[in-house]
Structure formats: structure tokens, C-alpha cells
Amino acid sequence: MAGMVFGLETPVMTALQHLLDIPDGEAGAAGGEKQGPTRAYVRDARAMAATPADVKELPGAYAFVVDMPGLGSGDINVQVEDERVLVISGERRREEKEDAKYVRMERRMGKMMRKFVLPENADMEKISAACRNGVLTVTVEKLPPPEPKKPKTIQVQVA
């Protein structure tokens, strides 16, 4: 209902709202019943939906450009899971000052995350990451194309 007030009635927002409305009690159901999503799953889904990213294919590499405002290079994690899943994550925490009181908070705080399934021609040994002005660029080099197989010549012997 609050989404309609702010003009956020989109399929993505509706799906996220549905995930947030599921209580944790359903996640631990016994007796073989279907389990609902956990808090961690919901938190990760929200983080992925709120973290913008661009993916570019270059002649020799793939580039993943992710906005990570307010995070330093030590606050950002870049990992490869399950051999082919690139996971980019970080967390921005609120700066607490005892004598300060927020009048308005609009900047995003909390977990930022994106996951990408890398293509078959991605070189898992050649991944680099650089963060500049709050924009993280992860470059994954491509494997060289396989050499075409040459036909095998068989010499014919005269008997």
C-alpha cells in the first residue's frame, strides 16, 4: 500500500514487498513442509535489487561496473563461488555521532550485493578489480578461442 503512495507499484517492488511480508516462523517449519525464505535470503534479495550494475562485453574481456558509493577498497569483497558465480558485495554503515540527530536520511545504507554467472569463455585466473570515485570495475579476461582442429591426413599405401 505504501508503494502506491510513492509511485513504486512495479513488478520488482511488488515481489520484494511479498518477500518482506513472509515471517521467519515459516522458514523453520517441520514435518517436510515447504520452507519459506530466510531473513538472509530476503536481505540479499533486497541488496541485489538496490545495487545498480552495468555489464559490458569487450573484445578480450567482460567488464562489470557496479556503483558502490561511500565504500573503500577494503570494504568491498569480490569472490568467485561455485566455479562460475562472480559475487560482488559490500556494506555501508551509518556514521553515528552522539551529538548529531538526523533530520533527513536519503542516502542508502546497508548491504550492497550483485551476483553474475560468468560465461564459459571467462578466464577464472585473470580477474581484476579497481574502485574509483565509488564505482567498482571488475574485469574478467576471456579465454583465447580454441584453435580449429586440422584434418588428419592419412597416407595411402599401394599394395
DSSP file with accessible surface (Angstrom, degrees, kcal/mol):
  #  RESIDUE AA STRUCTURE BP1 BP2  ACC     N-H-->O    O-->H-N    N-H-->O    O-->H-N    TCO  KAPPA ALPHA  PHI   PSI    X-CA   Y-CA   Z-CA
    1    1 A M    >>        0   0  185      0, 0.0     4,-1.1     0, 0.0     3,-0.5   0.000 360.0 360.0 360.0 -40.2    0.0    0.0    0.0
    2    2 A A  H 3>  +     0   0   66      1,-0.2     4,-1.4     2,-0.2     6,-0.2   0.842 360.0  61.6 -66.0 -30.4    2.8    2.4    0.8
    3    3 A G  H 34>S+     0   0   23      1,-0.2     5,-3.4     2,-0.2     6,-0.4   0.844  99.3  54.7 -63.7 -33.8    4.4    1.7   -2.6
    4    4 A M  H X45S+     0   0  118     -3,-0.5     3,-0.9     3,-0.2    -1,-0.2   0.884 103.3  56.1 -68.8 -34.0    1.3    3.1   -4.3
    5    5 A V  H 3<5S+     0   0  113     -4,-1.1    -1,-0.2     1,-0.2    -2,-0.2   0.902 114.2  38.4 -63.9 -40.1    1.6    6.3   -2.4
    6    6 A F  T 3<5S-     0   0  155     -4,-1.4    -1,-0.2     0, 0.0    -2,-0.2   0.332 116.2-109.1 -94.7   6.3    5.1    6.9   -3.7
    7    7 A G  T < 5S+     0   0   62     -3,-0.9    -3,-0.2    -4,-0.3    -4,-0.1   0.821  79.9 128.8  72.8  30.1    4.5    5.6   -7.2
    8    8 A L      < +     0   0   80     -5,-3.4     2,-2.1    -6,-0.2    -4,-0.2  -0.010  18.8 131.0-105.5  29.0    6.6    2.4   -6.7
    9    9 A E        +     0   0  110     -6,-0.4    -1,-0.1    -5,-0.1    -5,-0.0  -0.483  33.9 134.1 -84.9  71.2    4.0   -0.1   -7.9
   10   10 A T  S  > S-     0   0   64     -2,-2.1     4,-2.7     1,-0.1     5,-0.2  -0.803  70.1-109.0-113.9 161.3    6.3   -2.0  -10.2
   11   11 A P  H  > S+     0   0  112      0, 0.0     4,-2.4     0, 0.0     5,-0.2   0.889 119.2  51.1 -58.1 -37.3    6.6   -5.8  -10.5
   12   12 A V  H  > S+     0   0   91      2,-0.2     4,-2.5     1,-0.2     5,-0.2   0.946 112.3  45.2 -66.0 -46.2   10.1   -5.7   -8.8
   13   13 A M  H  > S+     0   0   77      1,-0.2     4,-2.6     2,-0.2    -1,-0.2   0.895 112.2  52.5 -65.4 -37.0    8.8   -3.7   -5.9
   14   14 A T  H  X S+     0   0   66     -4,-2.7     4,-2.3     2,-0.2    -1,-0.2   0.927 110.6  47.6 -63.8 -42.7    5.7   -5.9   -5.6
   15   15 A A  H  X S+     0   0   52     -4,-2.4     4,-2.2    -5,-0.2    -2,-0.2   0.916 112.8  48.5 -65.0 -42.6    7.9   -9.1   -5.5
   16   16 A L  H  X S+     0   0   28     -4,-2.5     4,-2.1     2,-0.2    -2,-0.2   0.912 110.6  50.7 -64.0 -41.2   10.2   -7.5   -2.9
   17   17 A Q  H  X S+     0   0  101     -4,-2.6     4,-1.3     1,-0.2    -2,-0.2   0.915 108.8  52.6 -63.0 -39.2    7.3   -6.5   -0.8
   18   18 A H  H  < S+     0   0  125     -4,-2.3     4,-0.4     1,-0.2     3,-0.3   0.916 109.5  48.9 -61.8 -42.4    5.9  -10.0   -1.0
   19   19 A L  H >< S+     0   0   35     -4,-2.2     3,-1.0     1,-0.2    -1,-0.2   0.880 110.0  51.7 -64.7 -36.8    9.3  -11.4    0.2
   20   20 A L  H 3< S+     0   0   67     -4,-2.1    -1,-0.2     1,-0.2    -2,-0.2   0.747 101.6  61.4 -73.2 -22.1    9.4   -9.0    3.1
   21   21 A D  T 3< S+     0   0  105     -4,-1.3    -1,-0.2    -3,-0.3    -2,-0.2   0.550  80.0  99.5 -81.7  -6.7    5.9   -9.9    4.3
   22   22 A I  S <  S-     0   0   37     -3,-1.0     5,-0.0    -4,-0.4     2,-0.0  -0.699  72.8-134.1 -84.6 121.0    6.9  -13.6    5.0
   23   23 A P    >   -     0   0   74      0, 0.0     3,-1.1     0, 0.0     4,-0.3  -0.341  14.5-120.6 -72.8 155.7    7.6  -14.1    8.7
   24   24 A D  G >> S+     0   0   61      1,-0.2     3,-1.4     2,-0.2     4,-0.7   0.745 103.5  78.0 -66.8 -22.2   10.7  -16.1    9.8
   25   25 A G  G >4 S+     0   0   67      1,-0.3     3,-0.6     2,-0.2    -1,-0.2   0.821  88.5  57.0 -58.8 -30.0    8.5  -18.7   11.6
   26   26 A E  G X4 S+     0   0  103     -3,-1.1     3,-1.1     1,-0.2    10,-0.8   0.748  94.1  67.9 -73.9 -21.9    7.7  -20.3    8.2
   27   27 A A  G <4 S+     0   0   19     -3,-1.4    -1,-0.2    -4,-0.3    -2,-0.2   0.808 102.0  45.2 -69.7 -25.6   11.4  -20.8    7.5
   28   28 A G  G << S+     0   0   63     -4,-0.7    -1,-0.2    -3,-0.6    -2,-0.1   0.058  79.0 149.4-106.4  27.3   11.7  -23.4   10.3
   29   29 A A    <   -     0   0   24     -3,-1.1     3,-0.2     5,-0.1     2,-0.2  -0.302  32.3-149.3 -63.5 141.4    8.6  -25.4    9.6
   30   30 A A    >   +     0   0   79      1,-0.2     3,-0.5     2,-0.1    -1,-0.1  -0.527  64.8  57.8-104.6 173.4    8.9  -29.1   10.5
   31   31 A G  T 3  S-     0   0   80      1,-0.2    -1,-0.2    -2,-0.2    -2,-0.0   0.753 122.0 -66.3  81.3  23.7    7.3  -32.2    9.1
   32   32 A G  T 3  S+     0   0   83     -3,-0.2    -1,-0.2     1,-0.2    -2,-0.1   0.646  88.2 152.7  76.4   9.9    8.6  -31.9    5.5
   33   33 A E    <   -     0   0  130     -3,-0.5    -1,-0.2     1,-0.1     2,-0.2  -0.374  57.6 -88.1 -70.1 157.6    6.5  -28.8    4.8
   34   34 A K        -     0   0  201      1,-0.1     2,-0.3    -2,-0.1    -1,-0.1  -0.447  46.0-134.8 -66.7 130.7    7.8  -26.3    2.2
   35   35 A Q        -     0   0  127     -2,-0.2    -8,-0.2    -3,-0.1     3,-0.1  -0.685  12.2-136.7 -92.2 144.3   10.1  -23.8    3.9
   36   36 A G        -     0   0   21    -10,-0.8    -1,-0.1    -2,-0.3     2,-0.0  -0.293  40.2 -70.1 -87.6 176.2    9.9  -20.1    3.2
   37   37 A P        -     0   0   31      0, 0.0   -10,-0.2     0, 0.0    -1,-0.2  -0.362  49.6-125.7 -68.9 148.8   12.8  -17.7    2.6
   38   38 A T     >  -     0   0   71    -11,-0.1     4,-2.2     1,-0.1     5,-0.2  -0.389  25.7-104.5 -86.3 169.6   15.1  -16.9    5.4
   39   39 A R  H  > S+     0   0  176      1,-0.2     4,-2.8     2,-0.2     5,-0.2   0.882 122.4  54.1 -60.7 -39.1   16.0  -13.4    6.6
   40   40 A A  H  > S+     0   0   41      2,-0.2     4,-2.7     1,-0.2    -1,-0.2   0.915 107.9  49.6 -63.1 -41.5   19.4  -13.7    5.0
   41   41 A Y  H  > S+     0   0  136      2,-0.2     4,-2.5     1,-0.2    -2,-0.2   0.933 112.9  46.6 -62.4 -44.7   17.8  -14.6    1.7
   42   42 A V  H  X S+     0   0   19     -4,-2.2     4,-2.5     2,-0.2    -2,-0.2   0.930 112.6  50.0 -64.8 -42.8   15.4  -11.6    1.9
   43   43 A R  H  X S+     0   0  125     -4,-2.8     4,-2.3     1,-0.2    -2,-0.2   0.929 112.6  47.1 -62.4 -43.2   18.3   -9.3    2.9
   44   44 A D  H  X S+     0   0   33     -4,-2.7     4,-2.6     2,-0.2    -1,-0.2   0.892 110.4  52.5 -66.7 -38.2   20.4  -10.5    0.0
   45   45 A A  H  X S+     0   0   17     -4,-2.5     4,-2.1     2,-0.2    -1,-0.2   0.916 111.0  47.3 -63.3 -41.9   17.5  -10.1   -2.5
   46   46 A R  H  X S+     0   0  140     -4,-2.5     4,-1.5     2,-0.2    -2,-0.2   0.910 111.8  50.6 -64.7 -41.6   16.9   -6.5   -1.3
   47   47 A A  H  < S+     0   0    3     -4,-2.3    66,-0.8     1,-0.2     4,-0.5   0.914 111.5  47.7 -63.9 -41.4   20.6   -5.8   -1.6
   48   48 A M  H >< S+     0   0   59     -4,-2.6     3,-0.7     1,-0.2    -1,-0.2   0.885 111.1  50.6 -69.1 -36.4   20.8   -7.2   -5.2
   49   49 A A  H 3< S+     0   0   56     -4,-2.1    -1,-0.2     1,-0.2    -2,-0.2   0.800 113.9  45.5 -70.7 -25.7   17.7   -5.3   -6.3
   50   50 A A  T 3< S+     0   0   47     -4,-1.5    -1,-0.2    -5,-0.2    -2,-0.2   0.381  93.3  86.3-100.8   3.6   19.1   -2.0   -4.9
   51   51 A T  S <  S-     0   0    4     -3,-0.7     2,-0.1    -4,-0.5    -1,-0.1  -0.886  70.3-146.7-109.0 106.0   22.7   -2.3   -6.3
   52   52 A P        +     0   0   71      0, 0.0    15,-1.6     0, 0.0     2,-0.3  -0.408  24.0 171.5 -73.3 146.1   22.9   -0.9   -9.9
   53   53 A A  E     -A   66   0A  26     13,-0.2     2,-0.4    -2,-0.1    13,-0.2  -0.994  23.3-151.8-152.0 150.7   25.4   -2.5  -12.3
   54   54 A D  E     -A   65   0A 110     11,-2.9    11,-3.1    -2,-0.3     2,-0.5  -0.962   9.9-156.7-119.8 144.9   26.4   -2.5  -15.9
   55   55 A V  E     -A   64   0A  80     -2,-0.4     2,-0.4     9,-0.2     9,-0.2  -0.990  12.7-174.3-124.1 124.8   27.9   -5.4  -17.8
   56   56 A K  E     -A   63   0A 112      7,-3.1     7,-3.1    -2,-0.5     2,-0.6  -0.947  17.3-146.9-120.1 139.8   30.0   -4.8  -20.9
   57   57 A E  E     -A   62   0A 129     -2,-0.4     5,-0.2     5,-0.2    -2,-0.0  -0.934  22.0-174.7-104.4 118.4   31.5   -7.3  -23.3
   58   58 A L        -     0   0   78      3,-3.1     3,-0.4    -2,-0.6    -2,-0.0  -0.604  42.2 -96.2-102.7 168.0   34.7   -6.1  -24.7
   59   59 A P  S    S+     0   0  132      0, 0.0     3,-0.1     0, 0.0    -1,-0.0   0.876 121.5  17.3 -55.3 -37.7   36.8   -7.8  -27.4
   60   60 A G  S    S+     0   0   39      1,-0.1    82,-2.6    81,-0.0     2,-0.3   0.362 129.2  18.7-117.2   5.7   39.1   -9.5  -24.9
   61   61 A A  E     - B   0 141A   7     -3,-0.4    -3,-3.1    80,-0.3     2,-0.4  -0.977  64.4-113.9-161.8 170.2   37.2   -9.3  -21.6
   62   62 A Y  E     -AB  57 140A  23     78,-2.9    78,-2.9    -2,-0.3     2,-0.5  -0.946  28.4-155.6-112.0 139.9   34.0   -8.7  -19.7
   63   63 A A  E     -AB  56 139A   5     -7,-3.1    -7,-3.1    -2,-0.4     2,-0.6  -0.976   5.8-164.6-121.4 128.2   33.6   -5.6  -17.5
   64   64 A F  E     -AB  55 138A   7     74,-2.9    74,-2.9    -2,-0.5     2,-0.6  -0.960   8.1-167.7-110.8 115.5   31.2   -5.4  -14.6
   65   65 A V  E     +AB  54 137A  23    -11,-3.1   -11,-2.9    -2,-0.6     2,-0.4  -0.934  10.7 178.2-111.1 117.3   30.7   -1.8  -13.4
   66   66 A V  E     -AB  53 136A   0     70,-2.9    70,-3.0    -2,-0.6     2,-0.5  -0.973  29.1-127.2-126.6 131.2   28.9   -1.5  -10.1
   67   67 A D  E     + B   0 135A  75    -15,-1.6    68,-0.2    -2,-0.4    67,-0.1  -0.650  32.4 167.5 -75.3 123.8   28.1    1.6   -8.1
   68   68 A M    >   -     0   0    1     66,-3.2     3,-1.5    -2,-0.5    66,-0.1  -0.556  18.1-166.9-133.7  66.3   29.4    1.2   -4.5
   69   69 A P  T 3   +     0   0   59      0, 0.0     3,-0.1     0, 0.0    65,-0.1  -0.282  68.3   8.9 -65.1 137.8   29.1    4.8   -3.1
   70   70 A G  T 3  S+     0   0   62      1,-0.2     2,-0.4    22,-0.0    63,-0.0   0.514  98.7 119.8  78.2   4.7   30.9    5.5    0.1
   71   71 A L    <   -     0   0   12     -3,-1.5    -1,-0.2    21,-0.1    63,-0.2  -0.868  50.4-147.5-107.6 138.2   32.9    2.3    0.2
   72   72 A G    >   -     0   0   35     -2,-0.4     3,-1.5    -3,-0.1     4,-0.5  -0.435  37.3 -96.5 -89.4 172.6   36.6    2.0    0.2
   73   73 A S  G >  S+     0   0  104      1,-0.3     3,-0.8     2,-0.2    -1,-0.1   0.820 124.8  56.6 -63.1 -27.7   38.6   -0.9   -1.4
   74   74 A G  G 3  S+     0   0   70      1,-0.2    -1,-0.3     3,-0.0    -3,-0.0   0.689 103.6  54.5 -75.7 -15.8   38.8   -2.6    2.0
   75   75 A D  G <  S+     0   0   91     -3,-1.5    16,-0.7    15,-0.0     2,-0.4   0.472  94.8  82.1 -93.2  -5.2   35.0   -2.6    2.4
   76   76 A I  E <   -D   90   0B  18     -3,-0.8     2,-0.5    -4,-0.5    14,-0.2  -0.879  60.8-160.4-108.3 134.0   34.3   -4.3   -1.0
   77   77 A N  E     -D   89   0B  83     12,-3.4    12,-2.6    -2,-0.4     2,-0.5  -0.951   6.1-174.2-113.2 130.9   34.5   -8.1   -1.5
   78   78 A V  E     +D   88   0B  51     -2,-0.5     2,-0.3    10,-0.2    10,-0.2  -0.990  20.5 160.0-123.5 118.9   34.9   -9.7   -4.9
   79   79 A Q  E     -D   87   0B 101      8,-2.6     8,-3.3    -2,-0.5     2,-0.5  -0.940  37.2-135.5-136.5 159.2   34.7  -13.5   -5.0
   80   80 A V  E     -D   86   0B  60     -2,-0.3     2,-0.3     6,-0.2     3,-0.3  -0.980  28.8-173.4-116.3 119.2   34.0  -16.4   -7.3
   81   81 A E  E >>  +D   85   0B  72      4,-3.3     4,-2.7    -2,-0.5     3,-0.8  -0.828  63.2  10.2-110.1 154.4   31.7  -19.0   -5.9
   82   82 A D  T 34 S-     0   0  139     -2,-0.3     2,-1.3     1,-0.3    -1,-0.2   0.847 119.4 -77.8  48.6  37.4   30.7  -22.4   -7.4
   83   83 A E  T 34 S+     0   0  165     -3,-0.3    -1,-0.3     1,-0.2    41,-0.0   0.058 129.8  37.8  69.7 -29.2   33.4  -22.0  -10.0
   84   84 A R  T <4 S+     0   0   54     -2,-1.3    34,-3.6    -3,-0.8     2,-0.7   0.363  85.0  99.9-136.2   7.3   31.4  -19.6  -12.2
   85   85 A V  E  <  -DE  81 117B  28     -4,-2.7    -4,-3.3    32,-0.2     2,-0.5  -0.879  54.7-154.1-106.4 113.7   29.4  -17.2  -10.0
   86   86 A L  E     -DE  80 116B   0     30,-3.3    30,-2.4    -2,-0.7     2,-0.5  -0.749  13.0-166.6 -84.3 122.6   31.0  -13.7   -9.5
   87   87 A V  E     -DE  79 115B   5     -8,-3.3    -8,-2.6    -2,-0.5     2,-0.5  -0.968   8.2-175.7-116.9 121.2   29.9  -12.2   -6.2
   88   88 A I  E     +DE  78 114B   1     26,-2.8    26,-2.4    -2,-0.5     2,-0.3  -0.974  19.8 157.5-115.6 123.7   30.4   -8.5   -5.6
   89   89 A S  E     +DE  77 113B  16    -12,-2.6   -12,-3.4    -2,-0.5     2,-0.3  -0.967  12.1 153.2-146.3 161.7   29.4   -7.3   -2.1
   90   90 A G  E     -DE  76 112B   7     22,-2.2    22,-3.4    -2,-0.3     2,-0.4  -0.956  27.3-130.7-173.0 169.7   30.0   -4.6    0.5
   91   91 A E  E     - E   0 111B  84    -16,-0.7     2,-0.6    -2,-0.3    20,-0.2  -0.991   6.5-156.1-141.1 131.3   28.2   -2.9    3.3
   92   92 A R  E     - E   0 110B  26     18,-2.5    18,-3.5    -2,-0.4     2,-0.3  -0.929  17.6-159.6-106.5 122.7   27.9    0.8    4.1
   93   93 A R        -     0   0  177     -2,-0.6     2,-0.2    16,-0.2    -2,-0.0  -0.748  23.0-104.5-104.5 152.1   27.2    1.6    7.7
   94   94 A R        -     0   0  109     -2,-0.3     2,-0.7     1,-0.1    -1,-0.1  -0.455  31.4-122.5 -71.6 137.9   25.7    4.8    9.2
   95   95 A E        -     0   0  130     -2,-0.2     2,-0.5     2,-0.0    -1,-0.1  -0.748  29.9-153.3 -83.2 116.7   28.2    7.1   10.8
   96   96 A E        +     0   0  137     -2,-0.7     2,-0.4     3,-0.0     3,-0.1  -0.834  18.0 176.8 -98.6 127.2   27.0    7.6   14.4
   97   97 A K    >   -     0   0  136     -2,-0.5     3,-1.0     3,-0.2    -2,-0.0  -0.998  26.2-142.3-125.5 133.3   27.7   10.7   16.3
   98   98 A E  T 3  S+     0   0  205     -2,-0.4    -1,-0.1     1,-0.2    -2,-0.0   0.848 100.5  44.3 -65.4 -33.8   26.3   11.2   19.8
   99   99 A D  T 3  S+     0   0  149     -3,-0.1     2,-0.4     2,-0.0    -1,-0.2   0.468  99.4  88.0 -92.4   1.5   25.6   14.9   19.5
  100  100 A A    <   -     0   0   60     -3,-1.0     2,-0.4     2,-0.0    -3,-0.2  -0.794  53.8-167.3-104.4 142.9   24.1   14.6   16.0
  101  101 A K        -     0   0  190     -2,-0.4     2,-0.3     0, 0.0    -3,-0.0  -0.998  24.6-123.6-127.7 126.8   20.4   14.0   15.2
  102  102 A Y        +     0   0  105     -2,-0.4     3,-0.1     1,-0.2    -2,-0.0  -0.527  24.9 179.8 -71.4 130.8   19.3   13.1   11.7
  103  103 A V  S    S+     0   0  146      1,-0.4     2,-0.3    -2,-0.3    -1,-0.2   0.768  78.0   5.1 -93.9 -35.5   16.7   15.4   10.3
  104  104 A R        -     0   0  187      0, 0.0     2,-0.5     0, 0.0    -1,-0.4  -0.988  61.0-166.2-150.4 137.3   16.5   13.6    6.9
  105  105 A M        +     0   0   81     -2,-0.3    -3,-0.0    -3,-0.1     3,-0.0  -0.959  27.2 144.8-126.8 112.6   18.2   10.4    5.7
  106  106 A E        +     0   0  148     -2,-0.5     2,-0.2     2,-0.1    -1,-0.1   0.565  42.5  98.4-119.2 -19.1   18.1    9.7    2.0
  107  107 A R  S    S-     0   0  147      1,-0.1     2,-0.2     0, 0.0     0, 0.0  -0.514  81.3-106.4 -76.1 143.3   21.4    8.0    1.3
  108  108 A R        -     0   0   77     -2,-0.2     2,-0.3   -58,-0.1    -1,-0.1  -0.467  39.6-177.4 -74.1 132.1   21.4    4.3    1.1
  109  109 A M        +     0   0   42     -2,-0.2     2,-0.2     2,-0.1   -16,-0.2  -0.852  38.5  42.5-120.3 161.0   22.9    2.3    4.0
  110  110 A G  E    S-E   92   0B  22    -18,-3.5   -18,-2.5    -2,-0.3     2,-0.2  -0.634  91.9  -5.1 106.5-161.8   23.3   -1.4    4.4
  111  111 A K  E     -E   91   0B  48    -20,-0.2     2,-0.4    -2,-0.2   -20,-0.3  -0.454  49.0-166.3 -78.6 138.4   24.4   -4.3    2.3
  112  112 A M  E     +E   90   0B   4    -22,-3.4   -22,-2.2    -2,-0.2     2,-0.3  -0.982  20.5 159.4-120.5 135.6   25.2   -4.0   -1.4
  113  113 A M  E     +E   89   0B  10    -66,-0.8     2,-0.3    -2,-0.4   -62,-0.3  -0.985  19.2 179.0-157.5 145.1   25.5   -7.1   -3.5
  114  114 A R  E     -E   88   0B  66    -26,-2.4   -26,-2.8    -2,-0.3     2,-0.4  -0.987  10.4-160.3-143.9 146.2   25.4   -8.4   -7.1
  115  115 A K  E     -E   87   0B  88     -2,-0.3     2,-0.4   -28,-0.2   -28,-0.2  -0.991   8.8-176.4-127.0 138.0   25.8  -11.9   -8.4
  116  116 A F  E     -E   86   0B  25    -30,-2.4   -30,-3.3    -2,-0.4     2,-0.6  -0.999  24.1-134.8-134.4 134.7   26.7  -12.8  -12.0
  117  117 A V  E     -E   85   0B 118     -2,-0.4   -32,-0.2   -32,-0.2    -2,-0.0  -0.796  31.3-135.6 -86.5 120.6   27.1  -16.2  -13.7
  118  118 A L        -     0   0    3    -34,-3.6    -1,-0.0    -2,-0.6     4,-0.0  -0.517  18.9-111.1 -79.4 145.1   30.2  -16.0  -15.8
  119  119 A P    >   -     0   0   46      0, 0.0     3,-1.6     0, 0.0    -1,-0.1  -0.194  30.4-103.3 -70.4 167.7   30.2  -17.4  -19.3
  120  120 A E  T 3  S+     0   0  148      1,-0.3    -2,-0.1     3,-0.0    23,-0.0   0.798 118.4  57.2 -62.4 -30.5   32.1  -20.5  -20.3
  121  121 A N  T 3  S+     0   0   59      2,-0.1    22,-3.5    21,-0.1     2,-0.3   0.302  78.8 117.5 -90.1  14.3   34.9  -18.4  -22.1
  122  122 A A  E <   -C  142   0A   2     -3,-1.6     2,-0.9    20,-0.2    20,-0.2  -0.641  65.7-131.9 -80.8 133.8   35.7  -16.4  -18.9
  123  123 A D  E >   -     0   0A  23     18,-3.3     3,-1.3    -2,-0.3    18,-0.3  -0.761  15.4-164.8 -88.2 107.5   39.3  -16.9  -17.6
  124  124 A M  E 3  S+     0   0A  51     -2,-0.9     3,-0.2     1,-0.3    -1,-0.2   0.683  86.2  57.5 -67.9 -18.0   38.9  -17.6  -13.9
  125  125 A E  E 3  S+     0   0A 169      1,-0.2     2,-0.4    16,-0.1    -1,-0.3   0.586 100.4  59.0 -88.1 -12.4   42.6  -16.9  -13.3
  126  126 A K  E <   +     0   0A 126     -3,-1.3    15,-2.3    15,-0.2     2,-0.4  -0.631  67.6 134.7-121.4  73.5   42.6  -13.4  -14.8
  127  127 A I  E     +C  140   0A  51     -2,-0.4     2,-0.3    -3,-0.2    13,-0.2  -0.982  25.1 177.4-120.4 130.3   40.1  -11.4  -12.7
  128  128 A S  E     -C  139   0A  67     11,-2.5    11,-2.9    -2,-0.4     2,-0.4  -0.943  10.2-161.6-132.1 155.6   41.0   -7.9  -11.6
  129  129 A A  E     +C  138   0A  57     -2,-0.3     2,-0.3     9,-0.2     9,-0.2  -0.999   7.9 178.2-139.0 139.6   39.0   -5.2   -9.7
  130  130 A A  E     -C  137   0A  65      7,-2.1     7,-3.1    -2,-0.4     2,-0.5  -0.997  12.5-155.6-141.9 136.9   39.5   -1.4   -9.3
  131  131 A C  E     +C  136   0A  46     -2,-0.3     2,-0.4     5,-0.2     5,-0.2  -0.963  17.9 169.3-116.8 127.3   37.4    1.1   -7.4
  132  132 A R  E >   -C  135   0A 197      3,-2.4     3,-1.5    -2,-0.5    -2,-0.0  -0.981  67.9 -14.7-141.2 124.3   37.5    4.8   -8.3
  133  133 A N  T 3  S-     0   0  151     -2,-0.4     3,-0.1     1,-0.3    -1,-0.1   0.853 128.2 -50.8  55.0  39.4   35.1    7.5   -7.1
  134  134 A G  T 3  S+     0   0   20    -63,-0.2   -66,-3.2     1,-0.2     2,-0.5   0.581 115.5 112.6  79.2   9.4   32.6    5.0   -5.7
  135  135 A V  E <   -BC  67 132A  50     -3,-1.5    -3,-2.4   -68,-0.2     2,-0.5  -0.966  53.0-155.1-119.2 119.7   32.5    2.9   -8.9
  136  136 A L  E     -BC  66 131A   5    -70,-3.0   -70,-2.9    -2,-0.5     2,-0.5  -0.802   5.6-166.1 -93.8 131.0   33.9   -0.6   -8.9
  137  137 A T  E     -BC  65 130A  49     -7,-3.1    -7,-2.1    -2,-0.5     2,-0.5  -0.974   1.9-170.4-119.3 116.9   35.0   -2.1  -12.2
  138  138 A V  E     -BC  64 129A   0    -74,-2.9   -74,-2.9    -2,-0.5     2,-0.5  -0.938   7.7-161.4-105.9 123.2   35.7   -5.8  -12.2
  139  139 A T  E     -BC  63 128A  33    -11,-2.9   -11,-2.5    -2,-0.5     2,-0.5  -0.927   7.1-170.9-110.3 126.6   37.4   -7.1  -15.4
  140  140 A V  E     -BC  62 127A   0    -78,-2.9   -78,-2.9    -2,-0.5   -13,-0.2  -0.971  20.3-137.4-117.5 113.2   37.3  -10.8  -16.3
  141  141 A E  E     -B   61   0A  77    -15,-2.3   -18,-3.3    -2,-0.5   -80,-0.3  -0.342  17.7-120.4 -67.9 152.5   39.5  -11.7  -19.2
  142  142 A K  E     - C   0 122A  42    -82,-2.6   -20,-0.2   -20,-0.2    -1,-0.1  -0.644  23.7-113.6 -90.4 148.5   38.3  -14.0  -21.9
  143  143 A L        -     0   0   76    -22,-3.5    -1,-0.1    -2,-0.3   -22,-0.0  -0.519  43.1 -97.7 -72.0 147.3   40.0  -17.3  -22.7
  144  144 A P        -     0   0  104      0, 0.0    -1,-0.1     0, 0.0     3,-0.1  -0.392  48.4 -95.9 -64.6 147.5   41.5  -17.4  -26.2
  145  145 A P        -     0   0  114      0, 0.0     2,-0.0     0, 0.0    -3,-0.0  -0.343  47.2 -99.3 -63.9 145.4   39.3  -19.1  -28.8
  146  146 A P        -     0   0  123      0, 0.0     3,-0.1     0, 0.0    -3,-0.0  -0.361  39.6-107.8 -65.6 144.6   40.1  -22.7  -29.3
  147  147 A E        -     0   0  174      1,-0.1     2,-0.1    -3,-0.1     3,-0.1  -0.521  38.8-106.1 -71.6 137.8   42.3  -23.5  -32.4
  148  148 A P        -     0   0  118      0, 0.0     2,-0.3     0, 0.0    -1,-0.1  -0.398  38.6-107.6 -64.7 142.1   40.3  -25.1  -35.1
  149  149 A K        -     0   0  205     -2,-0.1     3,-0.0     1,-0.1     0, 0.0  -0.544  29.6-133.7 -73.2 132.3   41.1  -28.8  -35.5
  150  150 A K        -     0   0  186     -2,-0.3    -1,-0.1     1,-0.1     2,-0.1  -0.656  27.7-104.7 -84.8 141.0   43.2  -29.6  -38.6
  151  151 A P        -     0   0  118      0, 0.0     2,-0.5     0, 0.0    -1,-0.1  -0.390  34.5-119.4 -66.4 141.3   42.0  -32.5  -40.6
  152  152 A K        -     0   0  183     -2,-0.1     2,-0.5    -3,-0.0    -3,-0.0  -0.727  22.9-145.4 -84.5 127.0   44.2  -35.6  -40.1
  153  153 A T        -     0   0  134     -2,-0.5     2,-0.5     2,-0.0    -1,-0.0  -0.823   9.4-159.4 -96.2 128.3   45.8  -36.7  -43.4
  154  154 A I        -     0   0  132     -2,-0.5     2,-0.3     0, 0.0    -2,-0.0  -0.926  16.2-131.1-109.5 126.0   46.2  -40.5  -43.7
  155  155 A Q        -     0   0  167     -2,-0.5     2,-0.5     1,-0.0    -2,-0.0  -0.602  17.7-137.8 -79.2 132.0   48.8  -41.6  -46.2
  156  156 A V        -     0   0  128     -2,-0.3     2,-0.4     2,-0.0    -1,-0.0  -0.783  14.6-152.6 -92.1 129.2   47.6  -44.3  -48.6
  157  157 A Q        -     0   0  168     -2,-0.5     2,-0.5     0, 0.0     0, 0.0  -0.838  11.4-131.4-103.9 138.8   49.9  -47.1  -49.3
  158  158 A V              0   0  144     -2,-0.4    -2,-0.0     1,-0.0     0, 0.0  -0.761 360.0 360.0 -89.7 131.2   49.9  -49.1  -52.5
  159  159 A A              0   0  145     -2,-0.5    -1,-0.0     0, 0.0     0, 0.0  -0.631 360.0 360.0-105.3 360.0   49.8  -52.8  -52.1
